[in-house]
Amino acid sequence: MNSLGLQKPESETRVIVAMSGGVDSSVTAALMADAGYDAVGVTLQLYDHGAALAKKGACCAGQDIRDARRVADAVGIPHYVLDYENRFREEVIDDFADSYLRGETPIPCVRCNQTVKFRDLLATARDLDGDVLVTGHYVRRVDGPHGPELHRAKDESKDQSYFLFATTREQLGFLRFPLGDLDKTQTRALASRFDLPVADKPDSQDICFVPNGNYADLVEKLRPGACDPGDIVHVDGRVLGQHAGIIRYTVGQRRGLGVSSADPLYVVRVEADSRRVIVGPRSALLQSRISVTDINWLGDGALPDEGLAVEIKIRSASVPSAARLFADENGRMLVVPDAPLDSVAPGQACVFYQGDRVLGGGWIVREKQAAQAA
């Protein structure tokens, strides 16, 4: 058995490496080539080169494609660039804009992994006769008694399991993550050891397709009328002022509300239909029930009637919180945290863990939305 868990020699194992042009995927490609695998590098062109070149730290466009090609040449593997612009626009950018219009807080990185990368690219990897698709994500794939499992990375500060919760069991069978047991310092050291041309390249930051970091301007450009004004309303019913578009507000936001108050105010919810932004004290943010839909379940078997004790994350950088997980008859799940949580934003992901293992997750919806869906 080779290091990727396959019963064949490395030289006969076709490995498709997803190369973004960054340090992590470049080290992954170098590791595969160094181990003697039949490695092929693939880079996705996801959006317009010209728009992306103005932004440092972006990925999957312009300079990053050139960097990926330089790395492939340096480690001696073939390299292909695939034009996925239309898919990325439809599946990620349009979804991002529409989510803000619904008063949600989207996570485009999850959508990108769920659709363009681990659905479309994975299918392309099979078309290239790949035995596995290898990426530079910091997450671990573990062979469990019931099949492959998704686990957190060894380096908690770099763990990307939150963004990969939608990876299915079938996809996990074809995926490998060689960096899951490394920390970033070790990865940088490998980049230097392999003398990669991107060894000192900074990590990508923010959302790759927003060149200036101004999400509202992008959404307004894509969806004219998105910045129509509306009322800013206190939870007690008082109209405190007006806003210049609900897309400028997200649940939990404190700064830049556009109204003054003797006490701190936070965005409690965004009502898209009426274009109202509801604000209130921090206590108004607390929630003791979270409705989650579009579940990807990676656990073993169905949930017991009495629920399942888990830990959850409702934001990628949040500390895991103890909770109990219940299924309902409509295919959704109800999450009951041991202690109420604040800033539970519709459109974000709620990811379930037991220890280091990812049990799956889904998308947070308002209780009202959940009732309408039923």
C-alpha positions, 0 to 999 in steps of 0.5 A: 500500500502506498502513502495515499492508501492505494494498493499500487506503486506510486509510479502507477498512481495518477494523482491530480493536484489542485494548484492555486498558486499558493504555498500550500498547494505548491508544497502538496504538488512537490510532495507528490512529485518527490514521492514518485507519483504520476502527478498532474497539476490543475489550476482553475481560472475562476474569474477575470484576470484583469480584475484580480491582478490588482489584488494581492493575496487573491487566488485562482487568477492572474499572477497565481496561475503563473505561479502555479505553472512555475511551481509545476515546472520546478517540480517536473509535473505537467500543468493544465489551466481549466476555465471555470469562470462561468461555473464560478460566477453561477455557483459562487458569485451569484449565490453570494450576491443573492444571499446578501439580498435575502438578508443573509451572511454568505460563506463563498469559500464553502460554496466554492469547495462544495460546487466548483472544486469538490464536484466539478474539479473532482469529476474532471480529475476522474476524466483525467484518469486520476486515482485521487484528487489531492489538495493543500487544505489543512484537514485530515482524512481518516479511514474509519470502520464505516468508511473515510472520515473528515477530521480537523487538522493537527494545526488548529490555527490553520484548520479548514474543516469548517469550510469543508463540512459539505464534502460528501463521503463519496468525495472523501473516498477520492480526496487526499489532504497531505498537509493535514498533519503539518503546521504552517511552519513545517509547510513553509520549511518544505517550500524552502527545502524544495526551493519553490518559487513561491516559498515566501509568498503570503497567504491569501486573504479575504474573499478572492473575487472582491478586489477592494474588500468592499462587498456592498459595491460588488453586490450593488454592481451585480444586483442593481437596486440592492442598496435601496434605502430602508428603516433601521428599527430598534427591537422595541419598535422605534425607528432610529434612522435610515440605511443605504441598503440591507447588504451593508449589514450583517447579524452581530454587527456593531460598528457602522450602523449609521445611528447613535445611541447611549448604549451599544447597539448590534444588528439583531436581524435583517428583514429583506422583504421590508428592507428593515434592519433590526438593532438592539442590545447584545442580549437580543442576539442570544439564541437557544435554538438554531435551525439548520437545513441542507444537511451533509451528514458524515456521522455513523447512522441516524441521530437517536431520538434523545439527540446527540451530544456534539460541539458546534461552530457557527463561524470559522474562527469561533471556539467550539460550543457544546450542544445537542443535535436533533433531527426533524421529520423534514430533513433538517436539524435542530441545534440546542446549544448548552448555553445561548449563543450570540450572532447566529447569522442566517446564511452561515454554516453550523458545523458539527464535531465530536472531538476532532471528527467532523460529523457534518453540518448545514446552513443556518436559517431563521426559525420563520424560514424553517417553518415556511420550508416545512 
